[in-house]
């Protein structure tokens, strides 16, 4: 639980920033 979460968090953050 680290790299996977990190990747998801990164993508999630990028997606949110892109939409918002």
N, CA, C and O atoms as a CHARMM CRD file, in Angstrom:
* protein
*
   80
    1    1 UNK  N      0.85400  -1.19400   0.00000 PROA 1      0.00000
    2    1 UNK  CA     0.00000   0.00000   0.00000 PROA 1      0.00000
    3    1 UNK  C      0.88900   1.24400   0.00000 PROA 1      0.00000
    4    1 UNK  O      1.30800   1.71800   1.05600 PROA 1      0.00000
    5    2 UNK  N      1.16500   1.75300  -1.16300 PROA 2      0.00000
    6    2 UNK  CA     2.03800   2.92200  -1.23200 PROA 2      0.00000
    7    2 UNK  C      2.16200   3.39200  -2.66700 PROA 2      0.00000
    8    2 UNK  O      1.66400   4.45600  -3.03700 PROA 2      0.00000
    9    3 UNK  N      2.83100   2.58400  -3.46600 PROA 3      0.00000
   10    3 UNK  CA     3.02300   2.95500  -4.86900 PROA 3      0.00000
   11    3 UNK  C      1.68300   2.99300  -5.58800 PROA 3      0.00000
   12    3 UNK  O      1.39800   3.90700  -6.36300 PROA 3      0.00000
   13    4 UNK  N      0.87100   1.98600  -5.31400 PROA 4      0.00000
   14    4 UNK  CA    -0.44500   1.91600  -5.95000 PROA 4      0.00000
   15    4 UNK  C     -1.28900   3.11700  -5.55200 PROA 4      0.00000
   16    4 UNK  O     -1.87300   3.80300  -6.39000 PROA 4      0.00000
   17    5 UNK  N     -1.33400   3.34800  -4.23600 PROA 5      0.00000
   18    5 UNK  CA    -2.11800   4.46700  -3.72800 PROA 5      0.00000
   19    5 UNK  C     -1.58400   5.79300  -4.26500 PROA 5      0.00000
   20    5 UNK  O     -2.34100   6.70000  -4.61100 PROA 5      0.00000
   21    6 UNK  N     -0.25200   5.87400  -4.32300 PROA 6      0.00000
   22    6 UNK  CA     0.40200   7.08600  -4.81100 PROA 6      0.00000
   23    6 UNK  C     -0.03600   7.37100  -6.24600 PROA 6      0.00000
   24    6 UNK  O     -0.38100   8.50200  -6.58900 PROA 6      0.00000
   25    7 UNK  N     -0.01800   6.33900  -7.07100 PROA 7      0.00000
   26    7 UNK  CA    -0.39300   6.49700  -8.47800 PROA 7      0.00000
   27    7 UNK  C     -1.85500   6.91300  -8.58600 PROA 7      0.00000
   28    7 UNK  O     -2.19700   7.79700  -9.37200 PROA 7      0.00000
   29    8 UNK  N     -2.70900   6.28100  -7.80300 PROA 8      0.00000
   30    8 UNK  CA    -4.14000   6.60500  -7.84800 PROA 8      0.00000
   31    8 UNK  C     -4.37100   8.04300  -7.39300 PROA 8      0.00000
   32    8 UNK  O     -5.13400   8.79300  -8.00100 PROA 8      0.00000
   33    9 UNK  N     -3.69200   8.40100  -6.31100 PROA 9      0.00000
   34    9 UNK  CA    -3.84200   9.75500  -5.76000 PROA 9      0.00000
   35    9 UNK  C     -3.38300  10.78200  -6.79300 PROA 9      0.00000
   36    9 UNK  O     -4.02200  11.81500  -6.99200 PROA 9      0.00000
   37   10 UNK  N     -2.26000  10.47400  -7.44300 PROA 10     0.00000
   38   10 UNK  CA    -1.71800  11.39900  -8.43800 PROA 10     0.00000
   39   10 UNK  C     -2.70800  11.59600  -9.59200 PROA 10     0.00000
   40   10 UNK  O     -2.99700  12.72100  -9.99900 PROA 10     0.00000
   41   11 UNK  N     -3.21800  10.47500 -10.10600 PROA 11     0.00000
   42   11 UNK  CA    -4.17000  10.55100 -11.20700 PROA 11     0.00000
   43   11 UNK  C     -5.43800  11.26800 -10.76500 PROA 11     0.00000
   44   11 UNK  O     -5.98400  12.09600 -11.49400 PROA 11     0.00000
   45   12 UNK  N     -5.89900  10.93900  -9.56100 PROA 12     0.00000
   46   12 UNK  CA    -7.11200  11.55000  -9.03400 PROA 12     0.00000
   47   12 UNK  C     -6.93800  13.06200  -8.93600 PROA 12     0.00000
   48   12 UNK  O     -7.82600  13.82500  -9.31700 PROA 12     0.00000
   49   13 UNK  N     -5.79300  13.48200  -8.42500 PROA 13     0.00000
   50   13 UNK  CA    -5.52100  14.89900  -8.25600 PROA 13     0.00000
   51   13 UNK  C     -5.46500  15.59400  -9.61900 PROA 13     0.00000
   52   13 UNK  O     -6.00500  16.68500  -9.79900 PROA 13     0.00000
   53   14 UNK  N     -4.80600  14.94300 -10.56100 PROA 14     0.00000
   54   14 UNK  CA    -4.67400  15.53100 -11.89900 PROA 14     0.00000
   55   14 UNK  C     -6.05500  15.65700 -12.54800 PROA 14     0.00000
   56   14 UNK  O     -6.36500  16.67400 -13.16900 PROA 14     0.00000
   57   15 UNK  N     -6.87400  14.62600 -12.40000 PROA 15     0.00000
   58   15 UNK  CA    -8.20500  14.62300 -12.98300 PROA 15     0.00000
   59   15 UNK  C     -9.05800  15.75800 -12.39900 PROA 15     0.00000
   60   15 UNK  O     -9.73200  16.49400 -13.12000 PROA 15     0.00000
   61   16 UNK  N     -9.00300  15.86800 -11.07700 PROA 16     0.00000
   62   16 UNK  CA    -9.78500  16.89900 -10.39800 PROA 16     0.00000
   63   16 UNK  C     -9.34300  18.28500 -10.84500 PROA 16     0.00000
   64   16 UNK  O    -10.17800  19.15700 -11.08500 PROA 16     0.00000
   65   17 UNK  N     -8.03600  18.49400 -10.95700 PROA 17     0.00000
   66   17 UNK  CA    -7.50200  19.79200 -11.35500 PROA 17     0.00000
   67   17 UNK  C     -7.91600  20.09200 -12.79300 PROA 17     0.00000
   68   17 UNK  O     -8.22600  21.23100 -13.14100 PROA 17     0.00000
   69   18 UNK  N     -7.91400  19.04500 -13.62400 PROA 18     0.00000
   70   18 UNK  CA    -8.25600  19.22300 -15.02600 PROA 18     0.00000
   71   18 UNK  C     -9.73100  19.60900 -15.16500 PROA 18     0.00000
   72   18 UNK  O    -10.09200  20.45300 -15.98500 PROA 18     0.00000
   73   19 UNK  N    -10.57700  18.97000 -14.34300 PROA 19     0.00000
   74   19 UNK  CA   -12.01500  19.24200 -14.41600 PROA 19     0.00000
   75   19 UNK  C    -12.34000  20.57600 -13.73400 PROA 19     0.00000
   76   19 UNK  O    -13.12000  21.38300 -14.24000 PROA 19     0.00000
   77   20 UNK  N    -11.71800  20.77500 -12.57400 PROA 20     0.00000
   78   20 UNK  CA   -12.00400  21.99100 -11.79600 PROA 20     0.00000
   79   20 UNK  C    -11.17700  23.12100 -12.34300 PROA 20     0.00000
   80   20 UNK  O    -11.25500  24.24200 -11.84200 PROA 20     0.00000
